[in-house]
C-alpha cells in the first residue's frame, strides 16, 4: 500500500521512509521489483537506526531530528510515513496532533515547525518524541 504512491514504477526516483525503524519497507520494494527506486530511511532512535544499518548495510539510513533548528534533509521524490503516528506514548491526542502538524511543516520545507499566524511567528512546543522511543532489547 505504501508503495502505491509511486507513479511511474520504471522511472528513477528517490524515496524517504520517514521513521523507518528496521527499514522493513526495503523488502517490499524488492518484492515489488522497484529496481529504479533509491531508498533512504530516516530514524530518530539511535538503536533502531543502528539496527537498520546492520540489517541493510547497502542502504542510507539518516539519523536527523527534523524538528531541530538547522536540521536539513536532502530532497526526495517521495516521502512515506508508516507507523510513526500509531504510538503516542504519554502524549495527549492534542499534543500528538501538534506533533504531526510540526512534522508536516518540517518536511514540506515551510520552516521546521514554525508558522505565520496573523503576521506573527508561532511555534508549537512539544517534548521530543525521542524521550518515548522504544529501546531495542537483545532480541533485535
C-alpha positions as CSV (number, residue, x, y, z in Angstrom):
1,X,0.0,0.0,0.0
2,X,2.8,2.5,0.9
3,X,4.4,1.9,-2.5
4,X,1.2,2.7,-4.4
5,X,2.3,6.4,-4.3
6,X,5.0,5.6,-6.9
7,X,3.5,7.0,-10.1
8,X,5.9,5.6,-12.7
9,X,7.5,2.4,-11.5
10,X,10.1,2.4,-14.3
11,X,11.4,6.0,-13.7
12,X,14.3,6.7,-11.5
13,X,13.1,8.1,-8.2
14,X,14.1,8.6,-4.6
15,X,12.0,7.6,-1.5
16,X,12.5,8.6,2.1
17,X,11.0,6.1,4.6
18,X,10.3,8.6,7.5
19,X,10.5,6.7,10.8
20,X,11.9,3.7,9.0
21,X,12.5,1.6,12.1
22,X,14.4,-1.5,10.9
23,X,13.9,-0.5,7.2
24,X,11.5,-3.4,6.5
25,X,10.0,-1.4,3.6
26,X,13.1,-2.4,1.6
27,X,11.8,-6.0,1.5
28,X,8.5,-4.8,-0.1
29,X,10.4,-2.6,-2.5
30,X,12.5,-5.7,-3.6
31,X,9.4,-7.9,-3.8
32,X,7.6,-5.3,-6.0
33,X,10.6,-5.2,-8.3
34,X,11.1,-1.5,-7.9
35,X,14.7,-1.6,-9.0
36,X,14.8,2.1,-10.1
37,X,13.7,3.3,-6.6
38,X,16.5,4.6,-4.5
39,X,15.6,4.1,-0.8
40,X,16.7,6.1,2.2
41,X,15.5,5.6,5.7
42,X,15.2,8.2,8.4
43,X,15.1,7.2,12.1
44,X,15.3,9.3,15.2
45,X,16.1,6.4,17.6
46,X,19.8,5.6,17.7
47,X,19.0,2.0,18.5
48,X,16.7,1.5,15.5
49,X,19.0,3.4,13.1
50,X,21.9,1.2,14.1
51,X,19.9,-2.0,13.8
52,X,18.6,-0.9,10.4
53,X,22.2,-0.2,9.2
54,X,23.3,-3.6,10.4
55,X,20.5,-5.4,8.7
56,X,20.8,-3.3,5.5
57,X,24.4,-2.3,5.0
58,X,23.9,-1.1,1.4
59,X,21.2,1.5,2.1
60,X,21.4,5.0,3.5
61,X,19.9,5.5,7.0
62,X,19.7,9.1,8.1
63,X,19.5,10.0,11.8
64,X,18.1,13.5,11.9
65,X,15.6,15.2,14.2
66,X,13.8,17.3,11.6
67,X,12.3,19.4,14.4
68,X,15.7,20.7,15.5
69,X,16.7,24.1,14.3
70,X,19.1,23.9,11.4
71,X,18.1,20.3,10.6
72,X,18.4,19.6,6.9
73,X,17.1,16.7,4.7
74,X,18.0,16.1,1.1
75,X,15.2,16.3,-1.4
76,X,13.3,13.2,-2.2
77,X,10.7,12.4,-4.8
78,X,8.5,10.5,-2.3
79,X,8.3,10.6,1.5
80,X,6.3,7.9,3.2
81,X,5.5,7.7,6.9
82,X,4.2,4.3,8.1
83,X,3.6,3.7,11.7
84,X,5.2,6.7,13.4
85,X,1.9,8.1,14.4
86,X,0.4,4.9,15.9
87,X,2.2,5.1,19.2
88,X,1.9,8.4,21.0
89,X,3.0,7.1,24.4
90,X,2.2,9.7,27.1
91,X,1.3,12.4,24.6
92,X,-2.3,13.6,24.7
93,X,-4.2,13.4,21.4
94,X,-4.0,17.2,21.2
95,X,-0.2,17.1,21.6
96,X,0.1,14.3,19.1
97,X,-1.9,16.4,16.6
98,X,0.5,19.2,17.2
99,X,3.5,16.9,16.6
100,X,2.0,15.7,13.3
101,X,1.5,19.3,12.3
102,X,5.0,20.2,13.2
103,X,6.4,17.3,11.2
104,X,4.3,18.2,8.2
105,X,5.7,21.8,8.2
106,X,9.3,20.5,8.7
107,X,9.3,18.1,5.8
108,X,7.4,20.3,3.5
109,X,10.1,23.0,3.7
110,X,7.8,25.5,5.5
111,X,10.3,26.1,8.3
112,X,11.0,23.4,10.9
113,X,7.8,23.7,12.9
114,X,7.1,27.4,12.6
115,X,4.1,29.1,11.0
116,X,2.7,32.5,10.5
117,X,-0.4,33.4,12.5
118,X,-1.8,37.0,12.0
119,X,1.7,38.2,10.9
120,X,3.4,36.8,14.0
121,X,5.6,33.7,14.0
122,X,4.3,31.0,16.3
123,X,5.9,27.7,17.3
124,X,4.4,24.6,18.7
125,X,6.4,23.5,21.7
126,X,6.3,19.7,22.3
127,X,8.6,17.4,24.1
128,X,10.8,15.5,21.7
129,X,9.2,12.2,20.9
130,X,12.6,10.5,21.3
131,X,12.0,10.5,25.0
132,X,9.4,7.8,24.4
133,X,11.1,6.0,21.6
134,X,11.3,2.3,22.5
135,X,14.7,0.9,23.4
136,X,15.6,-2.2,21.5
137,X,16.3,-5.2,23.5
138,X,18.7,-8.1,22.8
139,X,16.1,-9.8,20.6
140,X,16.9,-7.4,17.7
